[in-house]
Amino acid sequence: YYILVNLGSTEAVSEVPNWQHSLPLKLAVSVSVSFMDNNFVRFFRLAKQLSGLEQCALLPHVSTIRRRALETLCTAYSSRNNPFPMSLLQQWLAFQDVDTTADFCRQHDVEIQGENIVFRKGAIVCPQTLAPTDYTIHEWTHKLHKPSTICFSSD
């Protein structure tokens, strides 16, 4: 849990002896490295493999990687003529549904057109705080009742 709570910290990894010999620790290190590299697709794919409690250790970092993902996508997919499917962003960033994905985009001033997103370079705004229904805690706490997956469901 120490590595997951301290995502992106090389010191946290170095303080855990023999992590290379433990599959759960290797997975935690891979999640941390994907966070450091801003590889958000890999981050969420790996996070789905974690236990429920391990997933919950990631909660403080989820908004950060989602915001960084929006910043990256605003640069990579900046084109008015080529909108980005919101359903793909929902899948990549492990949102519960398209409406939650759209709310997150709107909160960061990313333009929504129907079921698509129009990314523009430098257009993202970083809110000082998330809305009271924080997208990480709110959307996942009701999933706590699902015994198979707590935070990152694959449905």
Helices and strands as residue ranges (DSSP letters): H 2-5, H 10-14, G 19-21, H 23-36, H 40-47, H 52-76, E 84-85, H 86-92, H 98-107, E 111-113, E 116-118, H 135-141, G 142-145
